[in-house]
Amino acid sequence: MSADTASGWPFWTEPLDRGEGIRWKKVGKVFDPTTVNLPVGCLEFAQSPHALKFEDFVRVFFSTRSADSDGGKYRSHIAFVDMDKSFQSVIRVSSNEVIPLGALGTFDEHGIFPMSLLRHGDAIYGYTTGWSRRVSVSVETAIGLAVSHDDGVSFQRAGPGPILAASLHEPSGFCCVLRKCRILDRARALFT
């Protein structure tokens, strides 16, 4: 999937495998964040979409932005849109951010990008990329964990700090992609 800042994102349906590898069927723009009411004063942006399939619909989490009152910088918030499975109709747009930004001085004080999602029993685990502003570089990122017990409408942090951040041998920030490995029947994380 490819993000397109203010105008929403084009979307591709499930891969079509005809023995030639994976091919995607482009269906065009399916969501425009400027045409709906977004939470916490956000007016645009639908960046970094991550989908979670339900029986009757698909919930797509995305990053939207609110402007700071001090200096015109932005803060990233996670919202979602529920789409029918054909991606032709918007069923619902979240009225609240999925997880509030972190407290002053925490790793996700200024923004949270959407999550790598993993169902675990009745819960949904969301591995977030939180970011905070810095002086020598624009931002520092770290990976946090949040858990939902209401099908992803809201998430609660596992704690105020990250579960994975810069360290002695990995000094730069990074983000995470989490996928369930069918062969090993457990989750695997890939970091950049």
N, C-alpha and C positions, 0 to 999 in steps of 0.2 A: 504494500500500500504506500501511497505517496502523499505527503502532507502538502497542503497549499494554504498558506497563512490565513488571511482574512476571508477568502472566498470559500472555505471548506476544502474537501478533498475528493478527488476522484476515487472510485472504489472498484475493486475487482471482486468478482464472485469466487466461489470455490474453484480450486485448480481443476482443469480438465486434463486428465491423463489418458492419452491415446497411444501409449506405448512409446512416445517420442520424448518422454520427460514431462515436466509440468508446464502447462500453457494456461495463461489467464485470459478470461473473457472480460474485456473492459465494458463497463456499463455506464460510465460517465459520472458526473457529479451527483451525489445522493444526499448531501447535507450541506447547507449554507448557514454558518453560525450567525451571520448578520441579519437573518430573517426570523430569529426566535429570541425569546427572553432567556439570557444566560444567568447563572447564579453570580452572586457577590459583585454586581456591577460590571461584569465582563461584557464587552460589546462585540468582540470579534475573536478570531483565531480558533481553529480546530486542528491542532498540531498533534502529531504522533499518535494516531488512532490505534487502539488495541481492542479486539473484539472478544466477546464472551457469548457463546451460543446457548440459548435456552430452547425449550420445546417449541414455543410459538413465535419467537422473535430473537433478534440478535442485539445485545447491548454493546455499544461501541463507546469506550472511554476515550477521552481526548483532553488535551491541554488547551485551556483558554486563558486569557490574560485580563487582568485589571491594571489600570494605571495607578502608580503611586501618586500621592498628593505632593510628595517632596521631590521634585526634579524630573518628572516625566518618565521615569523608568517603569518597567512592568513587573508584575508578580504572576507566576503561573499557578493555575488552579486546575484540578481534575473535575470534569463534568462528564455526563454521558448522554447519549441519544439512543433510544430504543427504536429499532427499525424492523419492519416485517422482513421475513426471510428472503424476499426477492429484492430487498433494498429499494423498493419503489415508494414506500410510505414511511413517514416519521410517525411513530406511535406516541412517543413521550420524550421530553427533554428534561433532564434533572433540574429541579428547582433550587437545589442546594449543591454546594461543592461536595464531592464525595468524601474528602478528608480535609479538615482545615489545615492551613499552613502551620508550621512549627512556631514555637515560642521564640522570643528574642534570643539570638545567639546560637540557636540550634541549626543542624545541618540542612533543614528544609524550611528555614525562616522565610525565604524569598520566593520559593517555588517548588512545586512537585510535578514531575512529568508522569504520564500514565504508567500503569503497572504491567509487569509481566504477571499474569494471573494463573493460579493453580487451584483447582477444586480439591478440597480435602474433607471428606465426609460431608457434613452440612455447611461447612465454612468455605469461604473463598479467601485464599491468601493472595495478597497483592504486594509484590516486590517493587517498591517505588524508587525513582531517582529523584532525590531531593537536592536542592541547590541553595547556596547562600552566596552573597556578594563578597568579593575580596578586592584588594587594592592593586596588587601586582598583576593579577589575572582577573578577568571579569567575574568568574564564578568558580566555586569549588563544588563538586558533586560527591554524593555518597549514596549507598543503597539502604533503604529502610524497609521495614516489614509492617504491613497493616492487615488486619483481618476483618472480614465482613461476615455477619450472621444474618443478613437480610437480603441475600441475593445480589449484593454489590451496590445497593442504594447508598449505603454509608460504610465506611471503614474506620476501625479504631487502631491506633498505633500499638505495636507490641511494646514500645517504650519511647522515651524522648530522643534517644540517640540512634545512630545508624547501626545496622548489623554488619556492614562492610564499608570501610572508608580507606583513605590514604594511609599508608603504613611505612615502615622503615624501608622495605624493598619495593613497594608500589607507591611512589610519592605523588602520582597524579590522580586526579579524579577519574571516575569511570561510570559506565552504566551497565545494566544487566539485562540479558534476555533469558528467560526461563522457559524451558519446554520439558514436557514429560517424554522420557525416552521409552519407547514401546519395548525395546529389546530388554532393557534392564528393569522395567516397570518402576522407575523412580525418576524424580526430577533431576535435570542437569542444568546448570547455569553457565552461560557464556558471558565473558566480560570483555569490554573494550576500553 
